[in-house]
Amino acid sequence: MKQQMIGPSNKQWIAETDGKTKFAAAIAFLLYVGVIVGANWMIAHVGKVIPGAHVLPVGFGLYAPSGVYLAAFAFVARDILQRLTNIKVGLVAILIGAFVSAFVSTTALAFASGATFMISESLDFLIYTPLQTRSFPLAVVIAGLVSDVVDSVVFLTLAHIPLALALKGQLVGKMWVILLGGVLAGLGRKLAIFDGHSRRASNCP
């Protein structure tokens, strides 16, 4: 049961997975790394300056660290990557993303981002992994919303961004994009690339 939730081993995945799925997984991996790096770059360079970050409006008169839009898309990329591969691949993407982020933002942001995404992966394993076999879009939304609260507090604290200035905006900004991500996940679930995975998952003991 544990192996089923974590996903196939790398050797098993390579041996049993077709070329189209491997290509899709590679794209999801690059997108995951890219949005982690891009989010940290935006926080360090784009928007209105506050202590420790740059912020952008997210509605209701609130502001959030500018990378919030890309960071929320990272949740969707992560969930697709886990669905096509396994949780270990997601952890590798986080480490690479945090490492590259140190060169395009700040060390504090890179560390905060890496630690936050690691925590997010743990929550994702507990919430998204068992749910995604029943409803992929629902799993993306629920895992994202739970991660929204925990990730926001952890990230802002580790990055030394005042919670009073950014927490409410961070929560609202992520909520918008996570809900959109649920819609995109529902549409993406219909793509042929997931058919083989769904059949393999349904055949698992």
PEDA-V589527 format. One record per residue. N is the residue number from 1. RES is the residue in one letter. PHI is phi in degrees with one decimal (NA if undefined). BURIAL is b if it has 16 or more other ideal C-beta (glycine too) atoms within 10 Angstrom, else e. Layout:
n=N res=RES phi=PHI burial=BURIAL
n=N res=RES phi=PHI burial=BURIAL
//
This chain:
n=1 res=M phi=NA burial=e
n=2 res=K phi=-62.0 burial=e
n=3 res=Q phi=-63.6 burial=e
n=4 res=Q phi=-62.6 burial=e
n=5 res=M phi=-72.3 burial=e
n=6 res=I phi=-70.5 burial=e
n=7 res=G phi=116.0 burial=b
n=8 res=P phi=-68.1 burial=b
n=9 res=S phi=-67.0 burial=e
n=10 res=N phi=-61.0 burial=e
n=11 res=K phi=-64.2 burial=e
n=12 res=Q phi=-64.7 burial=e
n=13 res=W phi=-63.4 burial=b
n=14 res=I phi=-62.4 burial=e
n=15 res=A phi=-72.0 burial=e
n=16 res=E phi=-101.5 burial=e
n=17 res=T phi=-95.6 burial=b
n=18 res=D phi=-77.0 burial=e
n=19 res=G phi=-62.3 burial=e
n=20 res=K phi=-64.8 burial=e
n=21 res=T phi=-68.4 burial=b
n=22 res=K phi=-62.0 burial=e
n=23 res=F phi=-65.0 burial=e
n=24 res=A phi=-62.6 burial=b
n=25 res=A phi=-65.0 burial=b
n=26 res=A phi=-63.2 burial=e
n=27 res=I phi=-64.0 burial=e
n=28 res=A phi=-61.7 burial=b
n=29 res=F phi=-61.8 burial=b
n=30 res=L phi=-65.2 burial=e
n=31 res=L phi=-64.5 burial=b
n=32 res=Y phi=-61.4 burial=b
n=33 res=V phi=-61.2 burial=b
n=34 res=G phi=-62.5 burial=b
n=35 res=V phi=-73.4 burial=b
n=36 res=I phi=-63.0 burial=b
n=37 res=V phi=-65.4 burial=b
n=38 res=G phi=-62.8 burial=b
n=39 res=A phi=-63.0 burial=b
n=40 res=N phi=-67.2 burial=b
n=41 res=W phi=-63.8 burial=b
n=42 res=M phi=-63.8 burial=b
n=43 res=I phi=-60.8 burial=b
n=44 res=A phi=-84.4 burial=b
n=45 res=H phi=-134.7 burial=e
n=46 res=V phi=-114.2 burial=e
n=47 res=G phi=109.3 burial=b
n=48 res=K phi=-75.8 burial=e
n=49 res=V phi=-83.8 burial=e
n=50 res=I phi=-131.1 burial=e
n=51 res=P phi=-56.3 burial=e
n=52 res=G phi=86.3 burial=b
n=53 res=A phi=-165.5 burial=b
n=54 res=H phi=-112.6 burial=b
n=55 res=V phi=-127.1 burial=b
n=56 res=L phi=-129.2 burial=b
n=57 res=P phi=-69.3 burial=e
n=58 res=V phi=-127.0 burial=b
n=59 res=G phi=106.5 burial=e
n=60 res=F phi=59.5 burial=e
n=61 res=G phi=74.0 burial=e
n=62 res=L phi=-100.8 burial=b
n=63 res=Y phi=-124.6 burial=b
n=64 res=A phi=-135.7 burial=b
n=65 res=P phi=-49.1 burial=b
n=66 res=S phi=-60.4 burial=b
n=67 res=G phi=-77.5 burial=b
n=68 res=V phi=-58.4 burial=b
n=69 res=Y phi=-66.3 burial=b
n=70 res=L phi=-71.7 burial=b
n=71 res=A phi=-61.4 burial=b
n=72 res=A phi=-67.8 burial=b
n=73 res=F phi=-64.2 burial=b
n=74 res=A phi=-61.4 burial=b
n=75 res=F phi=-62.2 burial=b
n=76 res=V phi=-67.6 burial=b
n=77 res=A phi=-60.9 burial=b
n=78 res=R phi=-63.2 burial=b
n=79 res=D phi=-67.1 burial=b
n=80 res=I phi=-65.9 burial=b
n=81 res=L phi=-61.7 burial=b
n=82 res=Q phi=-65.1 burial=b
n=83 res=R phi=-64.7 burial=b
n=84 res=L phi=-87.6 burial=b
n=85 res=T phi=-127.0 burial=b
n=86 res=N phi=-155.3 burial=b
n=87 res=I phi=-66.4 burial=b
n=88 res=K phi=-65.1 burial=e
n=89 res=V phi=-65.1 burial=b
n=90 res=G phi=-62.4 burial=b
n=91 res=L phi=-65.2 burial=e
n=92 res=V phi=-63.0 burial=e
n=93 res=A phi=-61.4 burial=b
n=94 res=I phi=-63.8 burial=b
n=95 res=L phi=-61.5 burial=e
n=96 res=I phi=-65.6 burial=b
n=97 res=G phi=-60.8 burial=b
n=98 res=A phi=-66.1 burial=b
n=99 res=F phi=-62.9 burial=e
n=100 res=V phi=-65.8 burial=b
n=101 res=S phi=-60.3 burial=b
n=102 res=A phi=-62.3 burial=b
n=103 res=F phi=-92.3 burial=e
n=104 res=V phi=-113.7 burial=e
n=105 res=S phi=-132.9 burial=b
n=106 res=T phi=-134.6 burial=b
n=107 res=T phi=-62.5 burial=e
n=108 res=A phi=-63.0 burial=b
n=109 res=L phi=-66.6 burial=b
n=110 res=A phi=-63.1 burial=b
n=111 res=F phi=-64.5 burial=e
n=112 res=A phi=-60.9 burial=b
n=113 res=S phi=-64.2 burial=b
n=114 res=G phi=-61.5 burial=b
n=115 res=A phi=-64.1 burial=b
n=116 res=T phi=-66.0 burial=b
n=117 res=F phi=-67.3 burial=b
n=118 res=M phi=-64.8 burial=e
n=119 res=I phi=-63.2 burial=e
n=120 res=S phi=-60.7 burial=b
n=121 res=E phi=-62.0 burial=b
n=122 res=S phi=-64.4 burial=e
n=123 res=L phi=-64.6 burial=b
n=124 res=D phi=-62.3 burial=b
n=125 res=F phi=-62.2 burial=b
n=126 res=L phi=-76.9 burial=e
n=127 res=I phi=-107.7 burial=b
n=128 res=Y phi=-66.7 burial=b
n=129 res=T phi=-56.8 burial=b
n=130 res=P phi=-72.2 burial=e
n=131 res=L phi=-78.3 burial=b
n=132 res=Q phi=-66.8 burial=b
n=133 res=T phi=-73.5 burial=e
n=134 res=R phi=-95.8 burial=e
n=135 res=S phi=-151.9 burial=e
n=136 res=F phi=-61.1 burial=b
n=137 res=P phi=-59.5 burial=b
n=138 res=L phi=-62.6 burial=e
n=139 res=A phi=-62.8 burial=b
n=140 res=V phi=-61.2 burial=b
n=141 res=V phi=-69.0 burial=b
n=142 res=I phi=-64.4 burial=b
n=143 res=A phi=-61.8 burial=b
n=144 res=G phi=-66.1 burial=b
n=145 res=L phi=-67.7 burial=b
n=146 res=V phi=-65.1 burial=b
n=147 res=S phi=-62.5 burial=b
n=148 res=D phi=-51.6 burial=b
n=149 res=V phi=-68.8 burial=e
n=150 res=V phi=-64.1 burial=e
n=151 res=D phi=-60.4 burial=b
n=152 res=S phi=-61.6 burial=b
n=153 res=V phi=-64.3 burial=e
n=154 res=V phi=-64.2 burial=b
n=155 res=F phi=-62.3 burial=b
n=156 res=L phi=-62.2 burial=b
n=157 res=T phi=-67.4 burial=e
n=158 res=L phi=-67.5 burial=b
n=159 res=A phi=-85.0 burial=b
n=160 res=H phi=61.0 burial=e
n=161 res=I phi=-100.7 burial=b
n=162 res=P phi=-56.5 burial=e
n=163 res=L phi=-60.6 burial=e
n=164 res=A phi=-63.2 burial=e
n=165 res=L phi=-89.4 burial=b
n=166 res=A phi=-130.3 burial=b
n=167 res=L phi=-63.6 burial=b
n=168 res=K phi=-60.4 burial=b
n=169 res=G phi=-65.4 burial=b
n=170 res=Q phi=-60.9 burial=b
n=171 res=L phi=-64.3 burial=b
n=172 res=V phi=-67.4 burial=b
n=173 res=G phi=-60.1 burial=b
n=174 res=K phi=-66.4 burial=b
n=175 res=M phi=-60.2 burial=b
n=176 res=W phi=-57.8 burial=e
n=177 res=V phi=-75.7 burial=b
n=178 res=I phi=-66.5 burial=b
n=179 res=L phi=-63.4 burial=e
n=180 res=L phi=-62.5 burial=e
n=181 res=G phi=-61.4 burial=b
n=182 res=G phi=-63.0 burial=b
n=183 res=V phi=-65.5 burial=e
n=184 res=L phi=-62.6 burial=b
n=185 res=A phi=-65.2 burial=b
n=186 res=G phi=-63.3 burial=e
n=187 res=L phi=-69.7 burial=e
n=188 res=G phi=-66.4 burial=b
n=189 res=R phi=-61.0 burial=b
n=190 res=K phi=-83.6 burial=e
n=191 res=L phi=-67.7 burial=e
n=192 res=A phi=-62.5 burial=e
n=193 res=I phi=-61.4 burial=b
n=194 res=F phi=-90.9 burial=b
n=195 res=D phi=-61.3 burial=e
n=196 res=G phi=-61.9 burial=e
n=197 res=H phi=-62.9 burial=b
n=198 res=S phi=-63.0 burial=e
n=199 res=R phi=-67.0 burial=e
n=200 res=R phi=-64.8 burial=e
n=201 res=A phi=-64.0 burial=e
n=202 res=S phi=-69.3 burial=e
n=203 res=N phi=-89.6 burial=e
n=204 res=C phi=-68.5 burial=e
n=205 res=P phi=-72.2 burial=e
//
